[in-house]
């Protein structure tokens, strides 16, 4: 029997469980910060952040950079437009896309929250040595690449007892 406080990492569960546990903890942390200092949810913040940092500005590129699924991304764009954080312009090279531009409010929100999230990033990285940081970055890339494989050369046992 496990204790209530045990988590996937402490229990030695498979890597996907451990990554999911870490993902949940990181999301919980950022949600507290966002709710304390702003009025954007996590998906909305990620869109604002990616555009503000100049990582991407077209709808598909921003969606890919943020990892938000198409349906949620479309809803978040609508909310951000409605609330005055962004404006959308037609993308001349592909009429199915838009260029996302931050408004004065969007830039102000990023100016307020950006330094807090930069401090969070420094805090997280400070928990690792430079060598550990390099290993983590390399490991994340390798695991992300390996995660694309879905076919494994093992026989799949039949389900028994379903008669």
N, C-alpha and C positions, 0 to 999 in steps of 0.2 A: 504494500500500500504506500502511496506517495503522500507527501505533505502538501497542503494547499498551496504553499509558496513556491513549490518546485515549478520550474519552467522547462521548456523543451531543451534548452542548452544544458541546464543542470541535470536533466534526466538522461542525457546522452542520446536523444532521439535523432533520427536521420537529419542530414544537413538541410533539406527543405523545411522541416519543422523549425530548426534553429534559426534559419534565415527569416521565416515568417514571424517568429517570436521577436527577433531584432527589429524587423520592419514595423511591427505593431508598437514596440516601445518607442522607436524614433517618431512614428506618426503621432503617438499620444503626446510626446514632448513638444513637437512643433504645433500641434493643435492648441495646447495650453498657451504657448507664446503668441500665436495668431489671435486667439480670443482675448488675450489680455491687452494686446497693443493695436488691434485692428479689427476690421469687420469682414475680412475675407476668409473663406474656408480654404482648406488645403489645396484643392484643385484650382481654385481661382488664384490663389497666391502663386502657384507654380507657373501659371500662364503669365501673370504679371512679371514674375522674376525672370523667366526666359526671355521675354520681350525686352525688359529693362536692361538686361545684361548684354543684349545684342547677339544672343545665341541663335535666335531665329525670329522671323517676323511674319512668315506666311503660315496660314492656318495648318496645313499638313505638317510642315516642319516643326511648328510649336507643339502640335499634338504628339508627334513622334518624340520630341525632346522631353516632354512632360510625362509620357507614358499613360496618358489618359485615353480611355476608349472613346470611339467616335461619338456615341450617343451622349455621354456625359460631357465631352468636350464641347459639343454644339450647345448644350444647355448652359454650360459655364460661360461660353462666349456671349450668349444672349443676356445672361444676368449681368455680366461685366459691362456690356453695352448699355443696358437698361439703367444700371446704377452709375454710369458715367465714368468708368475706369478706363475704357478703351473705345476706340472707333474702328470700324472696319472699312477698308477700301478695296475695290476690285483689284485683283492681281492680273496685270496685263498679259502675262505669259500663260496663264491658265485661268480661265473664267470660272472654274469650279472652286477656286480658292479665293481667299481674302488676304490682304495685308493687314496685320494687327498693329495698331498704333496706340500707345498710351496717351491718355488725356493728361491734363494738369493734375487731376485727382489721382490718376494711376501713377504718375511720376512721384507725387507727394507721398502716396502710400508706400511706394518702393523706397523712397528716401527715408521714411520713418522705420519700416520693418527691415530693410536690407542690412543695416548695421547690426541689428539684433540677431539676425540669422547668420551673419558673418561671424559674430561672437560665438554662436552655437557651434558653427563649423570648427572654429579654433578650439573650443572646449572639447569637442569630440576627437579631433585629431591629437590634442594634447594627451589623450589617454593612451596614445601609441607612440613608440619611438619612431624615428625616421625610417629605420629598417622595417619595422612592422607596418608602417604606412605603405611602403613600397610593396611589401608582400601582399597586403590586403588589396591594393589596386590591381596587382597582377592576378591574384586569385579571383577577384570579381570578374575580370575580363575573361579568364579561362572558364569559370563556371557559366557565365553568360553564353559563351560560345557552345559549351557542352549542353546547355539547356535547350538548344535548338534541335537536338536529336530526339526523335520520338520512336524510332524503330530499333528494337534491341534483339539480337540474335539468340533468343532463348525460347524454348517451347512454352506456350501458355497452357497451364494446366486447366482441365475442364472444371466447371463448377459442379460440385457434387452435392447431393442431398436436396436438390431442387425438384425432384420428381413429385 
